[in-house]
Amino acid sequence: MDREAGYRLLGELAGPETIEATLSRLDAVAPGFPDWIVTALFGGTYQREGLALRDRQIANLAALAALGGVEPQLDDHVRNSLRIGIEPREIVEVMVHLAPYIGVPKALAGLRVVTAALGKDAVGKDTRITLDGGTSNFPQSRSRTSGAAAAANPARALSAEWIDG
């Protein structure tokens, strides 16, 4: 395990502000635990050969969505994925792809977290989910609750019916 490599990688993934803010708060509650996490995970597991960082992030997105109940960590990994160049559409597609494996409710819960994270991305990129420059060939359907037109595809039909819980 390489402690320094772990802190460098965490800085690349989450930004230096995370190291200062998040780790210091966690260290106040559980002294030494943040350093162990960074050293063992980011300085150990992440340093292994065999998977590129991009692939590790996609695996993290899938694992966290499958677990459920870890929304703050999923949110962090969505942001980390954006920082290393994974496109918003790809992150959405990971959640859609998971539906038959982890269940539609967990996939929708994952999409809820993804949508919230994309709406407030910390890297300054325009993360709005659009298809074909904002246009779509998908048919329009009527919302059951509001009667408003809604796109009939998962990336654009992120309606308040399930986003807000």
N, C-alpha and C positions, 0 to 999 in steps of 0.2 A: 504494500500500500504506500502511496505517495501523497502525504498530507498537502504539500505545496501544490501539486498537480490538481488535487481535489479542490482547493480554494480557487485556483485559476479557472478551472472548468466551471465551478459554480458561478464565478463572476461573469464568465462568458454566457452561461445559460440564463441566469436570473438577474444579472446586473449587480454592480458593486453596492447599490443601495440595499439590496437584500441581505448581503453579508453583514452590513452594519445594523440594519433595523431588525430583521427577523431573527438572525442568529443571536444577537445580544439579548433580545427579549426572551428567547427560549433558554439561553444560558442562565438568565436570572431565575428561571423556574426550575430548570434541571441542569445544574452546573456540569459542564463537560460533555453533555449529550450532543449539542450541536457540532462540536469538534469531532466527536466519534462518527456522527452521520456523514460529515464532509469527508473525513479521512477514509472511512470504510466504503461508502457508497461512491462518492465522486472521485476519490483518490484510489479506489480499489476496483469495484465492479465496473464502473464506467471506463476504466483504463484498459480493460481486457481487449484483446484482439478478437476479431470475428464479426463484430457489428459496427457499422458506422454510427456516429452520434445521431444522425437523422433516424436511422432504424431503431436505435434505442429509444428515442423520443416517441416514435410511433408505437412501439411496444408498451411504453409507459402509459400513453393515452388509452390504449386498449385495456391494459391491466387495471388502471384506476377506474375506468368506466365499468368494467366487469365487477369490480369490488363493490362499488356503490358506497355511499356514506362518507366518501373522501373528497367532497366537492372542492375544498380549499386547495388540496394537492392537485386535483385535476385542473383547476383554474391556473395554478402555477405552471403546470406542464404545457397547457395550451399556450401561455405566454412565452415559455421557453422555446417551444416549437416554432413560434413566429420569429423569435430572435435569431434562430439558426437557419431561417429561410423556408420553412415549411409553409406552404400557402394556406390561407383560410379555407379554400375549397377542399383541400386535401384533409384538413382536420375534420371538417364536416363529414367528408366521405368515410373517414375512419369510423365515426359514430354510426353512420348509416350501414356500413358494412357489418358492424358488430351485431345489429338487430337480431338476425337469426341465430346467433351464437349465444348472446347474453340475455336476450329477450327485449322486446320492444320497449317496455317501461324503462329499463336501464339505459337503452340507447337514447330514448327521449330525454331522460335525466342528464345524460352526457351532453346531448345537444343543447340543453338548457344552459349548462355550464359553459359550453363552447360559445354559444351566442352571447352570453353576458361578457365573457372575456374578450371576444372580438369587438364588442361595442366600446370597450374601454382599454384598448391595447396600449401598453406603455411604450412601445417602440416608435410610435408616431406614424405608423403606416395606416393607410386607408384599409380597414379590415371589413368593410361592409361586404356581405355575401351577395354577389351578383353573378348572373350567368350571362354569357355572351354580351358583355358590356352593359348589363342591366336589362337586357331584353330577354325574353324567353319564348320558346316554342311550346311550352307546356300549356295545356288547356286551363281555362279559368273555371273555378268552382265557387259555389256560394257557401259562405260560412253558415254553419247551423245556428250559431248564436247571434250574430250581428247582421247577417244578410249581405255583408260586404263581400266584394269579390276577393278571392284569395288564390294565389298561384297554387297549382296542384302538384308541386314538387317539394321535397323535403327541405331543400336549401332556401326556399323563398317562402314557404308556408309556415314559418315559425310564429304561429299565432299566439296571442295572449292566453288562449285556452290551456296551453301546456307550458309555455315559457314561464309564466308567472306562478306556476305551481298548480 
